[in-house]
Structure formats: C-alpha cells, structure tokens
C-alpha cells in the first residue's frame, strides 16, 4: 500500500471520529491511485514480451508438433546416412556406437544439450551433428532437435535439403517463435532449427539471452538437443555456445587438424566438459578393428564427414 493511500485512509478515519463525514456529492474527485493502474501496466508488459517472441506459456512436445512446419526434406544421401534405404554400412555403425557411448556418459550426469564443433572449417562437424541427431531419432520414442547455430556459414539446411528460413536468427531477433522456426522431419522425430538469414552481428544475437531460454525449454521436451556451431579457432561464437550447453563433442580431421590448434580449441571450450573427440576422415582399412566390420559385411566406404 502506498503512502498516499495510507494518508487518505487516516484522514478518513479522523473525519469519522470527528463526525465530519462528507457525502459522495461533497467529496472532491480524486485521481486514480497508483495501485489501480499497476495491473494494466503489467498486462501491457506481458503482451509486449509475447509480441516480441518471448514465450510465456508452458511448451509441450505435442503442442510443438501441432504447430511446427513439416516440409518435404530432400536430404543429401551421400552424407546423410540414415536417409538411405540401406543404412547398415560401416559408417552408419560408427554413429550407432557414438550414440551408445553418449548415452553411457549421460548415465553419469546431465547431458541433454550437446555442442558439436571443430577446430577449423572443413572438418565435417555439420555432417557429424546431422547424422548423430538422425541416428538418435532412429530409436523408437526418441526425439532429437538439431540446431544450426553456425550463423556465419550454415550448412545443416543443405545436408537435410530443408528450407533455411525462418530459423534461429529470426527467433533470436524476436521475429519468430519456436513453433514457427523449428521444422519436423517427414520420417521420424528428428527436428531441425535452421540458421535462418545470415545476421551482421551473430555474437550479439547469441549473447542476448534468448538462446539460453530456448535451450532450457527444448531440453525439457527432447531427449537430445544437438547444436552445430562455427569452428572454435577463427571466431568466438563457439566458445559462447559452449557455455550454454552441457557438453562438447570436438571433431578433428585425420592427417589434417594441427595438434597444437586442437589443443587450443579444447582450451577455448572453458568449463564445459568435452565428452568426446571424433576423428573424422579415416579410411576403414586404417582404423582399429576394421577386419571385424568386414566380417559382418559392412562396406568399405571412406567416411567423408
């Protein structure tokens, strides 16, 4: 209660005690008290936040599915292994092994949001992230969300054959909500939040707080949220993104990634744990245990990542 209201109440009580109570006609008109206007202002603020894309209601998986677009993806089957009719080849089995190891790591702690990054461009992080999300969604009842957080050179929409916009940029600007920006696979519970348009200020967008709120909400309805980020060394985006995630999966390319730069990339992650390293671009014949995969009939394709 405000001081003005308390003073008026005391004055009214004194008039009653002195027998000088005014009638409604005699009492002068008063300005509305501050407390009366406050609820309207709160409502206006809530409407303003909602209008700028700040979701204020509880989000459910069913509610998201009912609203999000389901375009006809045309994935690149050269790199998207699990969109092929036959996915029992050697490369696909490697992703199943990676999936199993990530689940074992999660048994020992919280791991729902995973950043997939690399040291330098061209090491295959986007394809690793996309196939990992797809192999998770292959499991019955599992839901995976792929987020293209590389707002400088996005690639996920290309490997999935999906529309690029609206996407993360539009969400971070408050121009789209989750259900508008997230797309659902036509085949299973794989979802993708593409990059959207390329912004002039990716670091500022990532740092505005909206991505953190988005990840919190998505982690409550998806089994895994997998972010594809820019490489660690050239730009600061990946370090900022790592701070928002539960773990980091670092991709390095065989016979290409300099050892000292890989160490530097590891340091750039900060306090977020590196849950694993993927050695990409290894020929099957040079990998340990390759003869056992050959015994079970897996093909001898080189994993290009």
C-alpha positions as CSV (number, residue, x, y, z in Angstrom):
1,X,0.0,0.0,0.0
2,X,1.4,3.4,-0.9
3,X,2.0,6.3,1.5
4,X,-0.7,8.4,-0.3
5,X,-3.3,5.7,0.2
6,X,-2.3,5.4,3.9
7,X,-2.6,9.1,4.4
8,X,-6.0,9.3,2.8
9,X,-7.2,6.4,4.9
10,X,-6.0,8.1,8.2
11,X,-7.7,11.4,7.2
12,X,-11.0,9.5,6.5
13,X,-10.8,7.8,9.9
14,X,-10.2,11.2,11.6
15,X,-13.3,12.7,9.9
16,X,-15.4,9.8,11.0
17,X,-14.1,10.2,14.6
18,X,-14.9,14.0,14.5
19,X,-18.4,13.4,12.9
20,X,-17.4,15.3,9.7
21,X,-18.0,12.6,7.1
22,X,-18.6,14.0,3.6
23,X,-21.3,12.8,1.3
24,X,-20.3,11.4,-2.2
25,X,-21.6,14.7,-3.7
26,X,-19.5,16.8,-1.3
27,X,-16.3,14.7,-1.7
28,X,-14.0,16.2,-4.3
29,X,-12.9,13.9,-7.2
30,X,-9.6,12.1,-6.7
31,X,-7.0,10.9,-9.2
32,X,-6.8,7.1,-9.5
33,X,-4.3,5.7,-7.1
34,X,-1.1,4.2,-8.4
35,X,-2.2,0.7,-7.3
36,X,-5.1,0.8,-9.6
37,X,-3.0,1.5,-12.7
38,X,-0.3,-1.1,-12.0
39,X,-2.2,-4.3,-13.2
40,X,-2.8,-2.6,-16.5
41,X,0.9,-1.9,-16.9
42,X,1.8,-5.5,-16.1
43,X,-0.6,-6.7,-18.7
44,X,0.9,-4.4,-21.3
45,X,4.4,-5.6,-20.5
46,X,3.3,-9.3,-20.8
47,X,1.6,-8.6,-24.1
48,X,4.8,-6.7,-25.3
49,X,7.0,-9.6,-24.4
50,X,4.8,-12.1,-26.1
51,X,4.6,-9.9,-29.2
52,X,8.4,-9.9,-29.4
53,X,8.6,-13.7,-29.4
54,X,9.2,-14.3,-25.7
55,X,7.2,-17.4,-25.0
56,X,5.4,-17.1,-21.7
57,X,3.4,-20.3,-21.7
58,X,4.5,-23.9,-21.0
59,X,5.7,-25.8,-24.0
60,X,4.8,-29.4,-24.7
61,X,6.0,-31.7,-27.4
62,X,2.5,-32.3,-28.7
63,X,1.9,-28.6,-28.9
64,X,5.1,-28.0,-30.8
65,X,4.3,-30.8,-33.3
66,X,0.9,-29.5,-33.9
67,X,2.2,-26.0,-34.9
68,X,5.6,-26.5,-36.5
69,X,6.0,-26.9,-40.3
70,X,6.8,-30.3,-41.8
71,X,8.4,-29.5,-45.2
72,X,9.4,-32.2,-47.7
73,X,13.1,-32.5,-46.9
74,X,15.3,-33.6,-49.8
75,X,18.5,-34.8,-47.9
76,X,21.9,-35.3,-49.5
77,X,22.1,-39.1,-49.3
78,X,25.8,-39.0,-49.9
79,X,26.3,-37.5,-46.4
80,X,23.0,-38.2,-44.6
81,X,23.5,-41.9,-44.0
82,X,20.2,-42.7,-42.3
83,X,18.0,-41.4,-45.1
84,X,19.3,-44.2,-47.3
85,X,17.2,-47.3,-47.8
86,X,20.2,-49.4,-46.6
87,X,21.9,-47.9,-43.6
88,X,23.8,-50.9,-42.3
89,X,27.1,-49.9,-43.8
90,X,30.3,-49.4,-41.8
91,X,29.8,-45.6,-41.5
92,X,26.3,-46.0,-40.0
93,X,27.5,-48.4,-37.4
94,X,30.1,-46.0,-36.2
95,X,27.3,-43.5,-35.5
96,X,25.4,-46.1,-33.6
97,X,28.5,-46.7,-31.5
98,X,28.9,-43.0,-30.9
99,X,25.2,-42.8,-29.8
100,X,25.7,-45.7,-27.3
101,X,28.7,-44.1,-25.8
102,X,27.0,-40.7,-25.4
103,X,24.1,-42.5,-23.6
104,X,26.6,-44.1,-21.2
105,X,28.2,-40.8,-20.5
106,X,24.8,-39.3,-19.7
107,X,24.2,-42.0,-17.1
108,X,26.8,-40.3,-15.0
109,X,25.5,-36.8,-15.2
110,X,23.3,-34.2,-17.0
111,X,23.8,-34.3,-20.8
112,X,20.9,-33.1,-22.9
113,X,22.4,-30.2,-24.8
114,X,25.4,-31.1,-26.9
115,X,27.6,-28.8,-28.9
116,X,29.3,-30.3,-32.0
117,X,32.2,-28.2,-33.1
118,X,35.7,-28.4,-34.7
119,X,39.0,-26.7,-34.7
120,X,38.9,-25.3,-38.2
121,X,36.4,-25.2,-41.1
122,X,36.0,-28.2,-43.3
123,X,36.5,-30.9,-40.7
124,X,33.0,-32.4,-41.1
125,X,31.3,-31.1,-37.9
126,X,27.9,-30.4,-39.6
127,X,27.6,-33.8,-41.1
128,X,28.6,-35.4,-37.8
129,X,26.0,-33.4,-36.0
130,X,23.3,-34.2,-38.5
131,X,23.9,-38.0,-38.6
132,X,24.2,-38.1,-34.8
133,X,20.8,-36.5,-34.4
134,X,19.4,-38.8,-37.1
135,X,20.7,-42.0,-35.5
136,X,19.2,-40.9,-32.2
137,X,15.8,-40.3,-33.8
138,X,16.0,-43.8,-35.4
139,X,15.3,-45.2,-32.0
140,X,11.7,-45.8,-31.1
141,X,10.3,-43.0,-29.0
142,X,13.4,-40.9,-29.1
143,X,13.3,-37.2,-30.0
144,X,16.2,-35.1,-31.3
145,X,16.4,-31.5,-32.2
146,X,19.2,-30.2,-34.5
147,X,20.1,-26.5,-34.1
148,X,22.2,-24.8,-36.7
149,X,24.0,-22.3,-34.5
150,X,26.6,-21.6,-37.2
151,X,25.2,-18.1,-38.2
152,X,28.3,-17.4,-40.3
153,X,28.5,-20.4,-42.7
154,X,25.4,-22.6,-42.0
155,X,25.2,-26.0,-43.7
156,X,22.6,-28.1,-42.0
157,X,19.8,-26.9,-44.2
158,X,21.9,-28.1,-47.2
159,X,22.6,-31.6,-45.9
160,X,18.9,-32.0,-44.9
161,X,17.5,-30.4,-48.1
162,X,15.4,-28.2,-45.8
163,X,14.3,-24.5,-46.0
164,X,16.8,-22.2,-44.4
165,X,14.3,-19.6,-43.1
166,X,12.7,-18.8,-40.8
167,X,15.3,-20.1,-38.3
168,X,17.5,-19.3,-35.4
169,X,18.3,-15.7,-36.5
170,X,14.6,-14.9,-36.7
171,X,13.9,-16.4,-33.3
172,X,16.8,-14.5,-31.6
173,X,15.5,-11.3,-33.1
174,X,12.0,-12.0,-31.8
175,X,10.6,-12.3,-35.3
176,X,9.5,-15.9,-34.9
177,X,8.7,-18.3,-32.1
178,X,9.8,-21.9,-31.6
179,X,6.9,-23.5,-33.4
180,X,7.4,-21.2,-36.5
181,X,11.1,-21.7,-36.8
182,X,11.5,-25.4,-36.0
183,X,10.9,-28.0,-38.7
184,X,9.9,-31.6,-38.3
185,X,11.3,-34.5,-40.4
186,X,8.7,-36.2,-42.5
187,X,10.0,-39.6,-41.4
188,X,10.6,-39.7,-37.6
189,X,11.0,-37.5,-34.5
190,X,14.0,-35.6,-35.9
191,X,13.5,-31.8,-35.8
192,X,15.7,-29.0,-37.1
193,X,16.0,-25.4,-36.3
194,X,17.9,-24.0,-39.3
195,X,20.1,-21.0,-39.1
196,X,17.8,-18.5,-40.8
197,X,19.1,-15.5,-42.5
198,X,22.7,-14.5,-42.0
199,X,23.0,-11.7,-39.5
200,X,25.5,-8.9,-39.4
201,X,26.0,-9.4,-35.7
202,X,26.0,-13.2,-34.8
203,X,27.8,-12.8,-31.5
204,X,25.4,-10.1,-30.2
205,X,22.4,-12.3,-31.2
206,X,23.9,-15.4,-29.5
207,X,24.5,-13.3,-26.3
208,X,21.1,-11.7,-26.0
209,X,19.8,-14.4,-23.6
210,X,17.1,-15.8,-25.9
211,X,19.1,-18.8,-27.0
212,X,19.7,-19.8,-23.4
213,X,15.9,-19.7,-22.7
214,X,15.3,-21.7,-25.9
215,X,17.7,-24.5,-24.9
216,X,16.1,-24.7,-21.5
217,X,12.7,-25.1,-23.0
218,X,13.8,-27.6,-25.7
219,X,15.8,-29.8,-23.3
220,X,12.6,-30.4,-21.3
221,X,10.8,-32.0,-24.3
222,X,13.6,-33.5,-26.4
223,X,15.9,-36.4,-25.5
224,X,18.8,-34.6,-27.1
225,X,19.4,-31.1,-28.4
226,X,22.4,-31.0,-30.7
227,X,23.9,-27.7,-31.8
228,X,26.2,-27.3,-34.8
229,X,28.5,-24.4,-34.2
230,X,31.2,-22.5,-36.0
231,X,34.8,-23.8,-35.6
232,X,36.5,-22.8,-32.3
233,X,39.6,-21.1,-33.6
234,X,38.5,-18.5,-36.2
235,X,35.6,-16.9,-34.2
236,X,34.3,-16.5,-30.7
237,X,30.8,-17.9,-31.3
238,X,31.6,-21.5,-30.4
239,X,33.0,-20.5,-27.0
240,X,29.9,-18.6,-26.2
241,X,27.7,-21.5,-27.4
242,X,29.7,-24.0,-25.3
243,X,28.9,-22.1,-22.2
244,X,25.2,-22.7,-22.9
245,X,25.5,-26.5,-23.4
246,X,26.0,-29.5,-21.1
247,X,28.9,-30.9,-23.1
248,X,31.0,-30.5,-26.2
249,X,31.8,-33.1,-29.0
250,X,35.0,-32.0,-30.8
251,X,35.6,-33.1,-34.4
252,X,39.1,-33.3,-35.7
253,X,40.1,-34.4,-39.2
254,X,42.7,-37.2,-39.6
255,X,46.0,-36.1,-41.1
256,X,44.7,-32.5,-41.4
257,X,44.0,-30.9,-38.0
258,X,47.2,-29.4,-36.4
259,X,47.8,-30.9,-33.0
260,X,48.5,-27.5,-31.4
261,X,45.3,-26.0,-32.8
262,X,43.3,-28.9,-31.5
263,X,44.7,-28.3,-28.0
264,X,43.9,-24.6,-28.3
265,X,40.3,-25.4,-29.4
266,X,40.0,-27.7,-26.3
267,X,41.1,-24.8,-24.1
268,X,38.5,-22.4,-25.7
269,X,35.7,-24.6,-24.5
270,X,36.2,-23.3,-21.0
271,X,34.5,-25.2,-18.2
272,X,32.1,-27.1,-20.3
273,X,33.2,-30.7,-20.4
274,X,34.5,-32.2,-23.7
275,X,32.6,-35.5,-23.7
276,X,34.4,-36.9,-26.7
277,X,36.5,-36.4,-29.8
278,X,35.5,-37.7,-33.2
279,X,38.4,-38.4,-35.6
280,X,36.9,-37.8,-39.0
281,X,38.1,-38.7,-42.5
282,X,39.7,-42.0,-41.5
283,X,39.8,-44.8,-44.1
284,X,38.3,-48.0,-42.9
285,X,41.4,-50.0,-43.7
286,X,43.5,-47.9,-41.3
287,X,41.1,-48.0,-38.3
288,X,41.5,-50.4,-35.4
289,X,39.3,-53.4,-35.7
290,X,38.3,-52.8,-39.3
291,X,38.6,-56.5,-40.1
292,X,35.7,-57.3,-37.7
293,X,33.4,-54.8,-39.6
294,X,34.4,-56.5,-42.8
295,X,33.5,-59.9,-41.3
296,X,30.0,-58.7,-40.6
297,X,29.5,-57.4,-44.2
298,X,29.9,-53.7,-43.8
299,X,31.0,-51.7,-46.8
300,X,34.5,-50.2,-47.2
301,X,33.5,-46.6,-47.9
302,X,35.7,-43.8,-46.6
303,X,33.8,-41.7,-44.1
304,X,33.9,-38.2,-45.6
305,X,32.0,-36.4,-42.8
